[in-house]
Amino acid sequence: MFEIMTESSPELLAIRVSGRLSKADYARIIPWLDEQLARHPHPAMVVDMRDFHGWDGAGALFEDARFGLTHRGDLRRVAMIGDRTWQSWLATLFAPFMKTELRYFERAEVERAWDWARGPVRAAP
């Protein structure tokens, strides 16, 4: 399931992902994310995945990929916090398709992830 974290603000969207995600979970969170992006262009995002165990079927995974590709240039930067090797691989896999900075942080790097998400975007080469 998704949980909007209390640290969320117009400049920094923060969500916690736990358990296994279903297509219904995306039906609940995507309208909120779409609304936030329409009101406040280019916020940063923190996705805390430390208790995330995967998706319940291809439909949920498809919704995740669809949202990411639809909004790939709408976020200033994305910090993913996790504790599983496959989550790091997931970040590496999605990074080339994003038009934003995307970085994965291990459980021990939580404060560093938040600091990075709040920081400035690097200049394009």
Residue frames as a rotation matrix with the C-alpha (Angstrom) as fourth column:
MET 1
0.573 0.820 0.000 0.00
0.820 -0.573 0.000 0.00
0.000 0.000 -1.000 0.00
PHE 2
-0.304 -0.591 0.747 0.95
0.527 -0.758 -0.385 3.63
0.793 0.277 0.542 -0.40
GLU 3
0.441 0.378 -0.814 1.06
0.875 -0.382 0.297 6.12
-0.199 -0.843 -0.499 2.45
ILE 4
0.408 -0.282 0.868 1.51
0.249 -0.881 -0.403 9.85
0.878 0.380 -0.289 2.01
MET 5
-0.161 -0.596 -0.787 4.14
0.938 0.155 -0.310 10.81
0.306 -0.788 0.534 4.57
THR 6
0.676 0.446 -0.586 3.75
0.668 -0.707 0.232 13.78
-0.311 -0.549 -0.776 6.91
GLU 7
-0.217 -0.863 -0.455 6.96
0.385 -0.505 0.773 15.24
-0.897 -0.007 0.442 5.45
SER 8
-0.204 0.198 0.959 5.18
0.978 -0.001 0.208 15.87
0.042 0.980 -0.194 2.13
SER 9
-0.093 0.177 -0.980 4.97
0.165 -0.968 -0.191 19.46
-0.982 -0.180 0.061 0.97
PRO 10
0.868 0.443 -0.225 4.34
-0.120 -0.252 -0.960 21.18
-0.482 0.861 -0.166 -2.35
GLU 11
0.399 -0.808 -0.434 8.10
-0.915 -0.321 -0.243 21.13
0.057 0.495 -0.867 -3.04
LEU 12
-0.732 -0.675 -0.092 8.73
-0.650 0.732 -0.201 17.56
0.203 -0.088 -0.975 -1.84
LEU 13
0.448 0.869 -0.212 6.30
-0.784 0.495 0.373 14.68
0.430 -0.001 0.903 -2.31
ALA 14
-0.684 -0.674 0.279 7.01
-0.719 0.559 -0.413 11.88
0.123 -0.483 -0.867 0.14
ILE 15
0.501 0.844 -0.191 5.39
-0.794 0.536 0.287 8.45
0.345 0.007 0.939 0.00
ARG 16
-0.491 -0.528 0.693 5.99
-0.731 0.682 0.002 5.20
-0.474 -0.505 -0.721 1.83
VAL 17
0.159 0.453 -0.877 5.42
-0.796 0.584 0.158 1.94
0.584 0.673 0.454 -0.02
SER 18
-0.522 -0.323 0.789 4.78
-0.777 0.562 -0.284 -1.19
-0.352 -0.761 -0.545 2.01
GLY 19
0.073 0.527 0.847 3.75
-0.146 0.845 -0.514 -4.76
-0.987 -0.086 0.139 1.45
ARG 20
-0.667 -0.162 0.727 2.72
0.641 0.372 0.671 -5.73
-0.379 0.914 -0.144 -2.05
LEU 21
-0.615 0.413 -0.672 1.16
-0.438 -0.887 -0.144 -3.17
-0.656 0.206 0.727 -4.37
SER 22
-0.249 0.644 0.723 -2.04
0.736 0.611 -0.291 -3.88
-0.629 0.460 -0.626 -6.27
LYS 23
-0.596 0.150 0.789 -3.63
0.646 -0.494 0.582 -2.12
0.477 0.856 0.198 -9.22
ALA 24
0.521 0.853 -0.047 -6.18
0.673 -0.376 0.637 -0.73
0.526 -0.363 -0.769 -6.72
ASP 25
0.242 -0.528 -0.814 -3.35
0.759 -0.420 0.498 0.89
-0.605 -0.738 0.299 -4.73
TYR 26
-0.794 -0.559 0.238 -2.32
0.569 -0.549 0.612 2.79
-0.212 0.622 0.754 -7.85
ALA 27
-0.158 0.832 0.532 -5.94
0.676 -0.301 0.672 3.81
0.720 0.466 -0.515 -8.48
ARG 28
0.720 0.407 -0.562 -5.82
0.694 -0.418 0.587 5.55
0.004 -0.812 -0.583 -5.07
ILE 29
0.129 -0.765 -0.631 -2.38
0.565 -0.467 0.681 7.20
-0.815 -0.444 0.371 -5.23
ILE 30
-0.537 -0.429 0.726 -2.13
0.841 -0.212 0.498 8.29
-0.060 0.878 0.474 -8.89
PRO 31
0.398 0.696 0.597 -4.96
0.686 -0.658 0.310 10.87
0.609 0.287 -0.740 -8.68
TRP 32
0.845 -0.163 -0.509 -3.24
0.346 -0.559 0.754 12.45
-0.408 -0.813 -0.415 -5.65
LEU 33
-0.175 -0.984 0.036 0.11
0.604 -0.078 0.793 12.52
-0.777 0.161 0.608 -7.45
ASP 34
-0.276 0.148 0.950 -1.47
0.911 -0.275 0.307 13.94
0.307 0.950 -0.059 -10.62
GLU 35
0.773 0.625 0.110 -3.14
0.535 -0.734 0.418 16.68
0.342 -0.264 -0.902 -8.55
GLN 36
0.567 -0.636 -0.523 0.10
0.365 -0.375 0.852 17.56
-0.738 -0.674 0.019 -6.77
LEU 37
-0.433 -0.789 0.435 2.03
0.731 -0.025 0.682 17.76
-0.528 0.613 0.588 -10.05
ALA 38
0.051 0.535 0.843 -0.67
0.856 -0.458 0.238 19.95
0.514 0.710 -0.482 -11.63
ARG 39
0.920 0.375 -0.109 -0.64
0.367 -0.731 0.575 22.39
0.136 -0.569 -0.811 -8.69
HIS 40
0.647 -0.760 -0.061 3.09
-0.442 -0.440 0.782 22.46
-0.621 -0.479 -0.620 -8.00
PRO 41
0.918 -0.262 -0.299 5.29
-0.185 0.386 -0.904 21.81
0.352 0.885 0.306 -11.02
HIS 42
0.270 -0.913 -0.306 8.58
-0.069 0.298 -0.952 19.97
0.960 0.278 0.018 -10.62
PRO 43
0.667 -0.101 0.738 8.65
-0.745 -0.080 0.662 18.95
-0.007 -0.992 -0.129 -6.97
ALA 44
-0.583 -0.781 -0.223 11.22
-0.711 0.624 -0.324 16.51
0.393 -0.030 -0.919 -5.69
MET 45
0.602 0.786 -0.140 10.07
-0.620 0.571 0.537 13.10
0.502 -0.237 0.832 -4.46
VAL 46
-0.631 -0.659 0.410 11.13
-0.776 0.522 -0.355 10.64
0.020 -0.542 -0.840 -1.80
VAL 47
0.459 0.704 -0.542 9.88
-0.620 0.691 0.372 7.07
0.636 0.165 0.754 -2.10
ASP 48
-0.358 -0.523 0.774 10.54
-0.921 0.332 -0.201 5.04
-0.152 -0.785 -0.601 1.05
MET 49
0.370 0.443 -0.817 10.46
-0.683 0.726 0.084 1.39
0.630 0.526 0.571 -0.02
ARG 50
-0.570 -0.752 0.330 12.01
-0.772 0.354 -0.527 -0.18
0.280 -0.555 -0.783 3.08
ASP 51
-0.513 0.439 0.737 8.98
-0.306 0.709 -0.635 -2.43
-0.802 -0.552 -0.229 3.66
PHE 52
0.285 0.579 -0.763 8.08
-0.913 -0.078 -0.400 -2.98
-0.292 0.811 0.507 -0.02
HIS 53
-0.242 -0.320 0.916 7.82
-0.230 0.936 0.266 -6.58
-0.943 -0.147 -0.300 -1.20
GLY 54
-0.948 -0.184 0.261 6.75
0.202 0.288 0.936 -6.22
-0.247 0.940 -0.235 -4.84
TRP 55
-0.568 0.746 -0.347 3.61
-0.823 -0.526 0.216 -6.13
-0.021 0.409 0.912 -6.94
ASP 56
-0.288 0.601 0.746 0.48
-0.034 0.772 -0.635 -8.26
-0.957 -0.208 -0.202 -7.00
GLY 57
0.357 0.444 0.822 0.47
0.691 0.466 -0.552 -9.08
-0.628 0.765 -0.140 -10.68
ALA 58
-0.497 -0.593 0.633 1.43
0.865 -0.279 0.418 -7.51
-0.071 0.755 0.651 -13.96
GLY 59
0.368 0.729 0.578 -1.41
0.721 -0.616 0.317 -4.95
0.587 0.300 -0.752 -13.81
ALA 60
0.889 -0.078 -0.451 0.13
0.323 -0.592 0.739 -3.24
-0.325 -0.802 -0.501 -10.78
LEU 61
-0.104 -0.994 0.012 3.62
0.593 -0.052 0.804 -3.28
-0.798 0.091 0.595 -12.27
PHE 62
-0.261 0.102 0.960 2.22
0.923 -0.265 0.279 -1.83
0.283 0.959 -0.025 -15.51
GLU 63
0.784 0.604 0.144 0.55
0.521 -0.766 0.375 1.03
0.337 -0.219 -0.916 -13.59
ASP 64
0.542 -0.681 -0.492 3.86
0.352 -0.348 0.869 1.81
-0.763 -0.644 0.051 -11.90
ALA 65
-0.458 -0.760 0.461 5.73
0.722 -0.015 0.692 1.90
-0.519 0.649 0.555 -15.22
ARG 66
0.058 0.578 0.814 2.97
0.895 -0.392 0.215 3.91
0.443 0.716 -0.539 -16.90
PHE 67
0.919 0.252 -0.302 3.00
0.376 -0.788 0.487 6.57
-0.115 -0.562 -0.819 -14.20
GLY 68
0.202 -0.938 -0.281 6.79
0.376 -0.191 0.907 6.78
-0.904 -0.289 0.314 -14.32
LEU 69
-0.548 -0.412 0.728 6.89
0.808 -0.037 0.588 7.18
-0.216 0.910 0.353 -18.09
THR 70
0.375 0.777 0.507 3.95
0.823 -0.530 0.204 9.63
0.427 0.340 -0.838 -18.17
HIS 71
0.998 0.051 0.032 5.57
0.025 -0.838 0.545 11.88
0.054 -0.544 -0.838 -15.56
ARG 72
0.499 -0.865 -0.060 9.22
0.867 0.498 0.022 11.17
0.011 -0.063 0.998 -16.33
GLY 73
-0.439 -0.683 0.584 10.03
0.643 -0.693 -0.327 14.87
0.628 0.232 0.743 -16.70
ASP 74
0.355 0.746 0.563 7.61
0.095 -0.628 0.772 16.28
0.930 -0.221 -0.294 -14.13
LEU 75
0.927 -0.100 -0.362 9.70
0.370 0.077 0.926 15.68
-0.064 -0.992 0.109 -11.02
ARG 76
0.705 -0.705 0.076 12.82
-0.694 -0.708 -0.127 17.63
0.143 0.036 -0.989 -10.10
ARG 77
-0.503 -0.800 -0.326 14.55
-0.651 0.599 -0.466 14.56
0.569 -0.022 -0.822 -8.65
VAL 78
0.683 0.717 -0.138 13.56
-0.499 0.596 0.628 11.26
0.533 -0.361 0.766 -7.08
ALA 79
-0.522 -0.767 0.374 15.22
-0.813 0.315 -0.490 9.63
0.258 -0.560 -0.788 -4.06
MET 80
0.527 0.611 -0.590 14.34
-0.380 0.791 0.480 5.96
0.760 -0.029 0.649 -3.60
ILE 81
-0.309 -0.566 0.764 15.12
-0.948 0.114 -0.298 4.46
0.082 -0.817 -0.572 -0.18
GLY 82
0.646 0.558 -0.520 15.20
-0.551 0.813 0.189 0.69
0.528 0.165 0.833 0.07
ASP 83
0.081 -0.602 0.795 16.75
-0.895 0.307 0.324 -2.34
-0.438 -0.738 -0.513 1.66
ARG 84
0.513 0.099 0.853 16.73
0.154 0.967 -0.205 -4.99
-0.845 0.236 0.480 -1.04
THR 85
-0.559 -0.826 0.068 19.15
0.164 -0.029 0.986 -5.57
-0.813 0.563 0.152 -3.91
TRP 86
-0.362 0.466 0.807 16.34
0.929 0.247 0.275 -5.83
-0.072 0.850 -0.522 -6.46
GLN 87
0.699 0.603 -0.385 15.15
0.592 -0.789 -0.162 -2.33
-0.402 -0.115 -0.909 -5.50
SER 88
0.032 -0.795 -0.606 18.58
-0.166 -0.602 0.781 -0.93
-0.986 0.076 -0.151 -6.37
TRP 89
-0.759 -0.277 0.590 18.44
0.457 0.419 0.785 -2.77
-0.464 0.865 -0.191 -9.71
LEU 90
0.200 0.932 0.304 14.96
0.962 -0.128 -0.241 -1.35
-0.186 0.340 -0.922 -10.31
ALA 91
0.632 -0.037 -0.774 16.28
0.094 -0.988 0.124 2.20
-0.769 -0.151 -0.621 -9.83
THR 92
-0.454 -0.879 -0.143 19.17
-0.153 -0.081 0.985 1.48
-0.878 0.469 -0.098 -12.20
LEU 93
-0.542 0.330 0.772 16.76
0.781 0.538 0.318 0.04
-0.310 0.776 -0.550 -14.77
PHE 94
0.481 0.873 0.083 14.35
0.858 -0.450 -0.249 3.02
-0.180 0.191 -0.965 -14.68
ALA 95
0.111 -0.480 -0.870 16.96
0.322 -0.811 0.488 5.83
-0.940 -0.335 0.064 -14.49
PRO 96
-0.840 -0.518 0.159 17.72
0.320 -0.237 0.917 5.99
-0.437 0.822 0.365 -18.25
PHE 97
-0.380 0.786 0.487 14.01
0.832 0.060 0.552 6.42
0.405 0.615 -0.677 -19.04
MET 98
0.460 0.518 -0.721 13.57
0.817 -0.565 0.115 9.36
-0.348 -0.642 -0.684 -16.66
LYS 99
0.175 -0.373 0.911 14.15
0.516 -0.754 -0.407 13.00
0.839 0.541 0.061 -17.54
THR 100
0.740 0.048 0.671 14.98
-0.518 -0.595 0.614 13.68
0.429 -0.802 -0.416 -13.92
GLU 101
-0.465 -0.883 0.061 17.69
-0.674 0.308 -0.671 12.72
0.574 -0.353 -0.739 -11.49
LEU 102
0.770 0.629 -0.105 16.90
-0.444 0.647 0.620 9.38
0.457 -0.431 0.778 -9.86
ARG 103
-0.379 -0.925 0.024 19.04
-0.613 0.232 -0.755 7.96
0.693 -0.301 -0.655 -7.10
TYR 104
0.585 0.481 -0.653 18.75
0.096 0.758 0.645 4.89
0.805 -0.440 0.397 -4.88
PHE 105
-0.218 -0.597 0.772 19.75
-0.800 -0.343 -0.492 5.03
0.559 -0.725 -0.403 -1.20
GLU 106
-0.417 -0.018 -0.909 20.24
0.311 0.936 -0.162 2.15
0.854 -0.350 -0.385 1.22
ARG 107
0.552 0.705 -0.445 18.45
0.591 0.046 0.805 1.95
0.589 -0.707 -0.391 4.57
ALA 108
0.139 -0.599 -0.788 21.48
0.935 -0.183 0.304 3.41
-0.327 -0.779 0.535 6.38
GLU 109
-0.823 -0.513 0.243 21.42
0.567 -0.735 0.371 6.47
-0.012 0.443 0.897 4.08
VAL 110
0.115 0.993 0.030 17.96
0.993 -0.116 0.037 7.79
0.040 0.025 -0.999 4.95
GLU 111
0.430 0.027 -0.902 19.10
0.375 -0.915 0.151 11.26
-0.821 -0.403 -0.404 6.07
ARG 112
-0.652 -0.731 -0.204 21.38
0.044 -0.304 0.952 11.54
-0.757 0.611 0.230 3.05
ALA 113
-0.575 0.527 0.626 18.43
0.816 0.314 0.486 10.66
0.059 0.790 -0.610 0.77
TRP 114
0.502 0.808 -0.307 16.26
0.835 -0.545 -0.071 13.41
-0.225 -0.221 -0.949 2.26
ASP 115
0.127 -0.547 -0.827 19.08
0.088 -0.825 0.559 15.96
-0.988 -0.144 -0.057 2.03
TRP 116
-0.838 -0.465 0.286 19.75
0.280 0.085 0.956 15.01
-0.469 0.881 0.059 -1.58
ALA 117
-0.202 0.856 0.477 16.06
0.976 0.136 0.170 15.22
0.081 0.500 -0.862 -2.51
ARG 118
0.664 0.471 -0.581 15.85
0.591 -0.807 0.020 18.74
-0.459 -0.356 -0.814 -1.06
GLY 119
-0.173 -0.888 -0.426 19.06
0.294 -0.460 0.838 19.87
-0.940 0.020 0.341 -2.79
PRO 120
0.188 0.182 -0.965 19.59
-0.711 -0.653 -0.261 21.60
-0.678 0.735 0.007 -6.13
VAL 121
0.855 0.118 0.506 19.51
0.261 0.744 -0.615 19.75
-0.449 0.657 0.605 -9.44
ARG 122
-0.178 -0.984 -0.016 22.86
0.357 -0.080 0.931 19.44
-0.917 0.160 0.366 -11.19
ALA 123
0.111 0.136 -0.984 23.38
-0.705 -0.688 -0.174 21.37
-0.701 0.713 0.020 -14.40
ALA 124
0.868 0.220 0.446 22.94
0.145 0.745 -0.651 19.46
-0.475 0.629 0.615 -17.65
PRO 125
-0.091 -0.984 0.150 26.16
0.474 0.090 0.876 18.75
-0.876 0.151 0.459 -19.57
